[in-house]
């Protein structure tokens, strides 16, 4: 798929998903993400990026529930030689959520999450230059973490491990995978 068509398709998915879920969305989460890329042949340094999105579900009133999200992730990293790399994703995870604590939306609860996420690349840059087909268009991640909810305020930490090779450039020399740690702050609407 060519870059303009891929960007248009990702934008269409984002607009449709946001409009379809904004009325049903139960909350928002946002915060810094600390992404790094891993490879046997190359060294990368962690740089701070952004994680922001909508969530719905989670079944706070039950012990076990499903939660889905629509997230925008900006993964920033830097090579050992100082080249800055940025890859933006539209992420759609489906998470199993385990709840403990009060079932009231105004009380205190602790929860854990685990599940897969599909990451659709929407943009990438190396040193400010877009590299056509430099990175794969899709990644699959395993996400796990936990958080607390006090009234409608959320504090969450999560780790994401990419399961697929994300680089097209130099793929015969190195296999690059992404991983990140995020600290999210959020608000539950209902």
C-alpha positions in Angstrom: 0.0 0.0 0.0 1.5 3.4 -0.9 2.2 5.9 1.8 -0.6 8.4 0.9 -3.2 5.7 0.6 -2.1 4.1 3.9 -2.2 7.5 5.7 -5.7 8.1 4.3 -6.9 4.7 5.3 -5.5 5.2 8.9 -7.1 8.6 9.1 -10.4 7.2 7.9 -10.3 4.4 10.6 -9.4 7.0 13.2 -12.3 9.3 12.3 -14.8 6.5 12.1 -13.7 4.9 15.3 -13.6 8.2 17.2 -17.0 9.2 15.9 -18.5 5.8 16.6 -17.1 5.6 20.1 -17.1 9.2 21.3 -20.7 8.9 22.4 -20.1 5.5 24.0 -16.6 6.3 25.3 -16.3 5.8 29.0 -13.1 7.9 29.4 -9.8 9.2 28.2 -6.2 8.4 29.1 -3.1 10.3 28.2 0.5 10.5 29.3 4.2 10.0 28.5 5.5 6.8 26.9 9.1 5.8 27.1 9.7 3.8 23.9 12.8 1.9 22.9 13.6 -0.2 19.9 15.6 -3.4 20.5 17.9 -5.2 18.1 20.9 -7.5 18.4 22.9 -5.4 15.8 21.9 -1.8 16.7 21.8 0.2 20.0 18.9 2.6 20.7 18.3 5.2 23.5 14.9 5.8 25.0 13.2 9.1 24.3 9.9 10.3 25.6 6.8 10.1 23.4 3.1 10.5 23.9 0.2 8.1 24.5 -3.4 9.4 24.2 -6.7 7.8 23.6 -10.3 6.8 24.4 -11.4 3.7 26.2 -14.7 1.9 26.7 -15.7 -1.1 28.7 -13.7 -2.6 31.6 -16.8 -3.5 33.6 -15.8 -1.7 36.7 -18.9 -3.1 38.4 -17.7 -6.7 37.9 -14.5 -8.6 38.8 -13.7 -9.4 35.2 -14.4 -7.3 32.1 -13.2 -6.5 28.6 -11.9 -3.1 27.7 -11.1 -1.7 24.3 -9.3 1.5 23.4 -8.4 3.7 20.5 -4.9 5.2 21.1 -2.5 7.4 19.3 1.1 6.5 20.2 4.2 8.5 19.3 7.2 6.3 19.8 10.5 8.3 19.8 13.9 6.7 20.0 17.5 7.6 19.1 20.3 5.5 17.7 23.6 5.3 19.5 25.0 7.7 16.8 22.3 10.3 17.6 19.8 9.8 14.8 16.3 10.6 16.0 13.5 8.2 15.0 9.8 8.8 15.4 7.1 6.3 14.5 3.4 7.2 15.1 0.8 4.4 15.5 -3.0 4.1 15.8 -3.4 1.3 18.3 -6.5 -0.7 19.0 -6.0 -3.1 22.0 -8.6 -5.5 23.4 -7.7 -6.0 27.1 -8.9 -8.4 29.8 -9.4 -6.3 32.9 -9.4 -7.7 36.5 -11.0 -5.4 39.1 -10.7 -5.3 42.8 -12.2 -2.8 45.3 -15.5 -1.1 45.4 -17.9 -1.5 42.5 -19.2 2.0 42.9 -17.9 4.5 40.2 -17.3 7.0 43.0 -15.1 4.7 45.1 -11.6 3.2 45.1 -10.6 0.4 42.8 -7.4 -1.4 41.7 -7.2 -3.2 38.4 -4.9 -5.2 36.1 -5.0 -5.4 32.3 -3.6 -7.8 29.8 -4.2 -8.4 26.1 -3.1 -7.9 22.5 -3.0 -4.7 20.6 -2.9 -4.0 16.8 -0.7 -1.0 15.9 -1.3 0.6 12.5 1.6 2.9 11.5 0.4 6.3 10.5 3.7 8.2 10.2 7.4 7.8 10.6 10.5 10.0 10.4 14.3 9.5 10.7 16.0 12.8 11.4 12.9 14.7 10.4 12.7 13.0 7.0 9.8 10.7 6.1 11.2 7.4 4.8 8.7 5.6 2.5 8.3 2.1 3.6 11.1 2.3 6.2 8.9 0.7 8.8 6.2 -2.0 8.6 2.6 -0.8 8.5 1.3 -3.1 11.2 2.7 -4.4 14.5 1.1 -6.7 17.0 1.8 -6.0 20.7 1.3 -7.7 24.0 0.1 -5.2 26.6 0.0 -5.6 30.4 -0.2 -3.3 33.3 -2.3 -2.1 36.2 -3.8 1.0 37.8 -6.0 2.6 40.4 -9.2 4.5 40.1 -10.3 6.9 42.7 -13.7 8.3 42.0 -13.4 9.1 38.3 -9.6 9.7 38.2 -7.3 7.0 36.8 -3.6 6.5 37.2 -2.2 3.6 35.2 1.2 2.1 34.3 1.5 -0.3 31.3 4.2 -2.1 29.4 3.9 -2.9 25.7 6.1 -5.5 23.9 6.0 -5.5 20.1 5.9 -9.1 18.7 6.9 -8.4 15.1 9.8 -6.9 13.2 9.0 -3.3 12.5 11.8 -2.3 10.2 11.9 -2.7 6.4 15.2 -0.8 6.1 18.2 -3.0 6.8 15.9 -6.0 7.6 18.6 -8.3 6.2 21.1 -7.0 8.8 18.9 -6.3 11.9 15.5 -7.2 13.2 14.1 -4.3 15.2 11.2 -4.6 17.6 9.6 -2.0 19.8 8.7 -1.9 23.4 7.5 0.9 25.7 6.5 1.8 29.2 3.7 4.3 29.7 2.4 6.2 32.7 -1.2 7.3 32.0 -3.5 9.7 33.6 -7.2 9.5 32.9 -10.8 10.4 33.6 -13.8 8.1 33.5 -16.9 9.9 32.3 -19.4 7.5 33.7 
